[in-house]
Amino acid sequence: MNKKNNPAFQSYEEALSFLYKAIDYEKLINYQYNASTFSLERMKKLLAYAGNPHRELPCIHITGTKGKGSTAIMISTILEHAGLTTGLFTSPHLIDIKERIQINHKKISAPEFTSILNDLRPYIQHLRETELSASPTFFEMLTAAGMLYFKKKRVEMAVLEVGLGGRLDSTNVILPQVAIITNVGLDHTAILGNTLSSIAFEKAGIIKQHVPVVSGVEAPEALPVIEKACREKDAPLYLLGRDIWVEEVRSFDRNGTRGLICKIKTWRHTYHDIVLPLVGIHQAQNCALVLGALEVMRCRNYISISDDVIREALASLYCPARIEIFSKNPSIILDFAHTVDSMRFLKKTLLENFKFHKLILILGFSQDKDLDNILKEIVWEGDCIVVTRSRNPRAAEPDDLYRRIEKLCGKRSKILDNVRDAVASAKQIASQDDLICITGSAYLAGEARQSLDLQ
């Protein structure tokens, strides 16, 4: 680990090249999910080399099958508005890898990213040369980089979103002030298990001794698993529907801005007329979990935030590619519904909140998803369907999606092999009264956003 044998990166591009040489499970389809492949010991050793930045990090830990990204953005936005220097670690990114590591919603700069990787480089390079199987993965390197960056910048609170599952995720080395488990659904079944109880077991892995948990889990197969883990860890559990309630939700459309007005009640307080510039009732549920988590932290004197600050912060929310209205005439919606439940929410939101003549769908998914059941939720509604693929190696082939859709509903899709052409084709087909919905993987959403920005 001699630094003389590991000269510093000369550029951001060189640092990225070093990062991308690590094994990246976000781009692999088949791999073993176990404590050897996803080793927290490997992560702990990397962090020990970096000075254990996670041990000095006041933080909030978030997992769940759906909604964890929106929830992370919501709570970090509130903390920032309260005057706290707030770190945010999320995944995956839409366009720029630096999106994953932010402070006060400003992504890490290229020089800072390069500098952080330079700090980690000697250790990683040594392992690559001497014990390759023990060298950190792509996501572990990013997680360590985020924690080290937050420590160097002296963040006062960090919000960390789990990458995969929870129990063996590289973020699961932290001791948070509160944990949020948004929900449990069937996703990554080949990795996390094909039952709700097995997936709940993985999510429950983030529960720590005496650390309060706020959760939206309600499925009869999943909830007992969460409750059992909380009992074993003596961790107080606050549940949506039992301790936290979404009492009223109504939609609004003011000067072209759509959103929700909510009444949310916790076990100790009622929040009237909360304005969320987001569509879909599921966002009101995510907001309720956020308010529950803040309530826990306020009760324990971890933070001090007024109701006015909470309202102001929530009214300013921006959650990219979460049923995001990108443009009008024709309306274009960008989303990355990649599970059965999230596609069901998307369909319900489209039908209940938007008026359109024809629905034009651009679809692209990762091949390891429950494709038939996801497609069942949306393809019947499409008047025109374009299937495509992102550049990610895990992307399903458009020909495969075409065959599945034809078998499901008899509809024939238009096949385009890249996202840019798919977006251009949909815009050419659409009239001003139509709605274009681009959905599937986050990688598809990111490439679609780039294409829309260029057109």
C-alpha positions in Angstrom: 0.0 0.0 0.0 2.9 2.3 -0.6 1.6 5.5 -2.0 4.8 6.0 -4.1 3.7 3.0 -6.1 0.2 4.4 -6.5 0.6 7.9 -8.1 -2.4 10.2 -7.8 -5.0 10.2 -10.5 -4.2 13.0 -13.0 -7.9 13.5 -14.0 -11.5 12.8 -13.1 -11.6 10.4 -16.1 -8.7 8.4 -14.8 -10.4 8.1 -11.4 -13.6 6.9 -13.1 -11.6 4.4 -15.1 -10.2 3.0 -11.8 -13.7 2.8 -10.3 -15.2 1.0 -13.3 -12.6 -1.7 -13.1 -14.3 -3.0 -9.9 -16.9 -5.6 -10.2 -20.3 -3.9 -10.7 -23.3 -5.9 -9.7 -25.6 -3.3 -11.2 -24.5 -4.5 -14.6 -24.5 -8.3 -13.9 -27.5 -10.6 -14.3 -26.4 -13.8 -12.5 -24.4 -13.9 -9.3 -24.5 -15.4 -5.9 -26.1 -13.3 -3.2 -24.5 -14.3 0.1 -22.2 -13.0 2.8 -19.1 -13.9 0.7 -20.2 -12.0 -2.5 -21.6 -9.1 -0.5 -19.2 -9.0 2.4 -19.7 -6.4 5.1 -16.3 -7.4 6.4 -14.7 -6.2 3.1 -16.6 -2.9 3.5 -15.5 -2.5 7.2 -11.9 -3.0 6.2 -12.1 -0.4 3.5 -13.7 2.1 5.9 -11.1 1.3 8.6 -8.4 2.2 6.1 -10.3 5.5 5.5 -10.4 6.2 9.2 -13.9 4.8 9.9 -15.8 7.9 8.7 -19.2 6.2 9.2 -18.7 6.0 13.0 -18.9 9.8 13.3 -21.8 10.2 10.9 -25.2 11.1 12.3 -27.5 9.5 9.8 -30.8 8.1 8.6 -31.0 4.7 6.9 -33.7 3.9 4.3 -34.6 0.7 2.5 -37.8 -0.7 0.9 -38.9 -2.1 -2.5 -40.5 1.1 -3.7 -40.3 4.7 -2.7 -37.0 4.8 -0.8 -35.4 7.2 -3.3 -38.3 9.7 -3.0 -38.3 9.3 0.8 -34.6 10.0 0.9 -35.0 13.2 -1.2 -38.0 14.3 1.0 -36.2 14.0 4.3 -32.9 15.4 3.1 -34.8 18.4 1.6 -36.4 19.1 5.0 -33.2 18.7 6.9 -31.4 21.1 4.5 -34.2 23.7 4.9 -33.8 23.4 8.7 -30.3 24.6 8.3 -28.4 21.3 8.6 -25.6 20.5 6.3 -27.1 17.4 4.8 -25.5 14.5 2.9 -27.5 12.4 0.5 -26.3 9.0 -0.8 -28.6 7.4 -3.4 -28.5 4.9 -6.2 -28.6 4.4 -9.1 -27.9 7.7 -10.9 -29.8 8.9 -13.9 -27.1 10.6 -15.9 -24.1 11.5 -13.9 -22.5 9.2 -11.3 -21.8 12.2 -9.1 -25.6 12.4 -8.5 -25.2 9.6 -6.0 -23.2 11.7 -3.5 -24.7 15.1 -2.7 -24.5 17.7 0.1 -27.5 20.1 0.3 -28.6 18.7 -3.0 -25.4 19.7 -4.7 -23.6 16.8 -6.2 -19.9 16.2 -5.4 -17.6 17.9 -7.9 -15.3 16.1 -10.2 -12.1 17.3 -8.4 -13.6 16.3 -5.0 -14.7 12.9 -6.4 -11.2 12.4 -7.8 -9.6 13.5 -4.5 -11.7 11.0 -2.4 -10.9 8.1 -4.7 -7.2 9.1 -4.5 -7.5 8.6 -0.7 -8.9 5.1 -1.2 -6.7 4.1 -4.1 -3.6 2.7 -2.4 -5.6 0.2 -0.4 -7.8 -0.9 -3.3 -4.9 -1.2 -5.7 -2.9 -3.3 -3.2 -5.8 -5.7 -3.0 -6.3 -5.9 -6.7 -2.7 -6.9 -7.0 -2.5 -9.3 -4.1 -6.0 -10.6 -3.3 -8.4 -9.7 -6.0 -11.4 -11.4 -4.4 -11.0 -9.2 -1.4 -10.9 -5.9 -3.3 -14.0 -3.7 -3.0 -16.8 -3.7 -5.5 -18.0 -0.7 -7.5 -20.8 0.0 -5.0 -18.6 -0.5 -2.0 -16.1 2.0 -3.3 -18.9 4.6 -4.0 -20.4 4.0 -0.5 -17.0 4.5 1.2 -16.4 7.6 -1.0 -19.7 9.1 0.1 -19.1 8.5 3.8 -15.5 9.8 3.6 -16.8 12.9 1.7 -19.5 13.5 4.2 -17.0 13.3 7.0 -14.5 15.7 5.3 -17.3 18.2 4.7 -18.6 17.8 8.3 -22.2 17.1 7.4 -24.5 17.3 10.3 -26.9 14.6 9.0 -26.6 12.1 6.3 -29.4 10.2 4.5 -28.3 6.9 3.1 -30.4 4.8 0.7 -29.8 1.1 0.6 -28.6 -0.2 -2.8 -29.9 -3.7 -2.7 -31.9 -5.5 0.1 -30.5 -4.3 3.4 -28.9 -7.0 5.4 -25.8 -7.4 3.2 -25.8 -3.9 1.6 -22.6 -2.0 1.9 -24.5 0.9 3.6 -25.4 -1.5 6.5 -22.3 -0.6 8.5 -23.8 2.5 10.0 -25.6 3.1 13.3 -28.5 5.4 12.3 -30.7 7.6 14.5 -33.7 6.2 12.8 -34.3 3.6 10.1 -37.1 3.7 7.5 -38.5 0.6 5.7 -40.9 2.0 3.1 -42.5 -1.3 2.0 -41.9 -4.8 0.8 -42.7 -6.1 -2.7 -41.5 -8.7 -5.1 -38.3 -7.4 -6.7 -34.9 -8.9 -7.2 -36.5 -12.2 -6.5 -33.7 -14.3 -7.9 -31.4 -12.6 -5.4 -33.5 -11.7 -2.3 -36.0 -14.5 -2.5 -39.3 -15.1 -4.2 -41.6 -14.6 -1.2 -42.5 -11.4 0.6 -41.3 -12.9 3.9 -37.8 -13.6 2.5 -37.5 -10.2 1.0 -38.7 -8.6 4.3 -36.0 -10.6 6.1 -33.4 -8.9 3.9 -34.9 -5.4 4.4 -35.2 -6.0 8.2 -31.4 -6.5 8.2 -30.9 -2.8 8.6 -32.7 -2.8 12.0 -30.2 -2.1 14.8 -30.4 -2.5 18.6 -32.6 0.2 20.1 -32.8 2.2 16.9 -36.4 3.3 16.1 -37.9 2.0 12.8 -40.6 3.8 10.8 -42.3 1.6 8.2 -45.0 1.4 5.6 -44.9 -2.4 5.4 -48.4 -3.9 5.5 -48.4 -7.2 3.6 -49.4 -10.0 6.0 -46.5 -12.1 4.9 -43.9 -9.3 5.4 -45.1 -7.4 8.5 -44.5 -10.1 11.1 -40.9 -10.4 9.9 -40.3 -6.7 10.5 -42.1 -6.9 13.9 -40.1 -9.9 15.0 -36.8 -8.2 14.1 -37.8 -5.1 16.0 -38.7 -7.1 19.1 -35.4 -9.0 18.9 -33.4 -5.7 18.7 -35.7 -3.8 21.2 -36.2 -1.3 18.4 -39.4 0.8 18.7 -41.6 0.3 15.6 -43.9 3.1 14.2 -46.2 1.8 11.4 -48.1 3.6 8.7 -51.8 2.9 9.4 -51.2 2.3 13.1 -49.1 5.1 14.4 -49.0 7.3 11.3 -52.0 8.1 9.0 -52.6 9.7 5.7 -56.0 11.1 6.6 -56.8 13.2 3.5 -55.3 13.5 0.0 -56.5 15.7 -2.8 -54.9 16.6 -6.1 -54.4 20.1 -7.4 -53.4 21.6 -10.7 -52.4 25.3 -10.4 -50.8 27.2 -13.3 -49.6 23.9 -14.8 -48.1 22.6 -11.6 -49.6 19.4 -10.4 -49.4 18.0 -6.9 -51.1 16.8 -3.7 -52.5 18.5 -0.7 -52.4 16.1 2.3 -53.5 15.9 5.9 -51.1 13.6 7.8 -51.4 12.6 11.4 -48.7 11.0 13.6 -49.1 9.6 17.1 -48.4 13.1 18.5 -49.2 15.7 15.9 -51.4 16.6 12.9 -50.0 18.2 9.8 -52.8 20.0 7.8 -52.6 21.1 4.2 -49.2 19.7 3.4 -48.4 20.6 -0.3 -46.4 18.1 -2.3 -45.5 19.1 -5.9 -45.7 15.3 -6.8 -48.4 13.1 -8.2 -49.6 9.8 -7.0 -51.0 8.9 -3.6 -48.0 6.8 -2.9 -46.0 10.0 -2.5 -48.4 11.0 0.3 -47.5 7.7 2.0 -43.8 8.3 1.6 -44.3 11.8 3.1 -46.1 10.2 6.1 -43.1 8.0 6.7 -40.8 11.0 6.5 -42.9 12.9 9.0 -42.9 9.9 11.3 -39.2 9.7 11.2 -38.8 13.4 11.9 -41.2 13.0 14.8 -39.0 10.3 16.3 -35.9 12.4 15.9 -37.6 15.5 17.4 -38.9 13.4 20.4 -35.3 12.2 21.0 -33.9 15.7 20.7 -31.7 14.8 17.7 -33.1 17.7 15.7 -35.2 20.8 16.1 -37.4 21.6 13.1 -40.5 23.8 13.0 -43.7 22.8 11.2 -43.3 25.9 8.9 -39.9 24.7 7.8 -41.3 21.3 7.0 -44.1 22.8 4.9 -41.8 25.1 3.1 -39.3 22.3 2.3 -42.0 19.8 1.1 -43.5 22.5 -1.2 -40.1 22.9 -2.9 -39.6 19.2 -3.6 -38.1 17.9 -6.8 -37.9 14.2 -7.4 -36.5 13.5 -10.8 -38.0 10.7 -12.9 -40.7 9.9 -10.3 -43.8 10.5 -12.4 -42.0 13.7 -13.5 -43.9 15.9 -16.0 -41.2 16.8 -18.4 -43.1 18.8 -20.9 -46.6 19.6 -22.3 -48.3 19.5 -25.7 -47.8 16.7 -25.9 -47.3 15.8 -22.2 -44.3 13.7 -21.5 -43.9 11.8 -18.3 -40.7 10.3 -17.1 -40.7 7.5 -14.5 -38.8 4.4 -13.6 -41.5 1.9 -12.5 -39.5 -1.4 -12.5 -41.7 -3.5 -10.2 -45.2 -4.8 -10.4 -46.4 -2.5 -7.6 -44.6 0.6 -8.9 -46.1 0.0 -12.4 -49.6 -0.4 -10.8 -49.1 2.9 -9.0 -48.0 4.6 -12.2 -51.0 3.3 -14.2 -53.4 4.4 -11.5 -51.8 7.8 -11.4 -51.9 8.3 -15.1 -55.6 7.3 -15.4 -56.7 9.3 -12.4 -54.6 12.5 -12.8 -54.2 13.1 -16.6 -56.5 13.7 -19.5 -55.2 12.5 -22.9 -56.3 11.4 -26.3 -53.8 8.6 -26.8 -51.3 7.0 -24.4 -47.9 6.4 -26.1 -45.7 4.2 -24.0 -41.9 3.9 -24.3 -40.9 0.8 -22.3 -37.5 -0.7 -21.4 -36.6 -2.9 -18.5 -33.8 -4.9 -17.0 -34.0 -8.5 -18.0 -34.0 -9.8 -14.4 -37.3 -8.2 -13.6 -40.7 -9.9 -13.4 -41.4 -8.7 -17.0 -44.7 -10.4 -17.8 -46.4 -9.2 -14.6 -45.0 -5.7 -14.9 -46.1 -5.5 -18.5 -49.6 -6.8 -17.6 -50.1 -3.7 -15.5 -49.6 -1.2 -18.3 -49.7 -2.5 -21.8 -53.5 -2.8 -22.0 -53.6 1.0 -21.5 -51.2 1.9 -24.3 -52.6 3.0 -27.7 -49.1 2.9 -29.1 -46.1 1.1 -27.6 -42.5 1.6 -28.3 -40.0 -0.9 -26.9 -36.3 -0.1 -26.5 -33.3 -0.8 -24.4 -30.8 1.3 -22.4 -27.1 0.8 -22.8 -26.9 -1.2 -19.5 -25.8 -4.8 -20.1 -28.7 -6.0 -18.0 -31.3 -4.4 -20.3 -33.9 -6.8 -21.8 -33.8 -7.1 -25.5 -36.6 -5.1 -27.3 -37.5 -8.2 -29.4 -38.2 -10.1 -26.2 -40.4 -7.3 -24.9 -42.2 -7.3 -28.3 -43.0 -11.0 -28.1 -44.2 -10.8 -24.5 -46.5 -7.8 -25.2 -48.0 -9.5 -28.3 -48.6 -12.7 -26.3 -50.2 -10.8 -23.4 -52.6 -8.5 -25.2 -52.2 -9.0 -29.0 -50.7 -5.6 -29.5 -47.7 -5.1 -31.8 -45.0 -2.7 -30.5 -42.6 -0.6 -32.4 -39.0 -1.8 -31.9 -36.2 0.7 -31.6 -32.7 -0.4 -30.4 -31.8 2.9 -28.6 -33.6 5.3 -26.3 -32.8 8.4 -28.4 -34.6 7.0 -31.4 -37.5 5.7 -29.3 -38.1 9.2 -27.8 -37.8 10.9 -31.3 -40.3 8.3 -32.7 -42.8 8.8 -29.9 -42.7 12.6 -30.3 -43.2 12.2 -34.0 -46.3 10.0 -33.5 -47.9 12.1 -30.8 -50.4 14.9 -31.2 -50.7 17.8 -28.8 -53.5 16.0 -26.9 -51.5 12.8 -26.4 -49.5 11.6 -23.4 -46.0 10.0 -23.8 -45.0 8.0 -20.8 -41.4 6.8 -20.7 -40.9 4.1 -18.0 -39.0 1.0 -17.0 -35.5 1.1 -15.6 -33.6 4.0 -14.1 -31.1 3.6 -16.9 -33.8 4.1 -19.5 -35.1 7.2 -17.7 -31.6 8.7 -17.6 -30.9 8.2 -21.3 -34.4 9.5 -22.1 -33.8 12.6 -20.1 -30.6 13.2 -22.0 -32.4 12.7 -25.3 -35.2 15.1 -24.3 -32.7 17.7 -23.3 -31.0 17.5 -26.7 -34.2 17.6 -28.8 
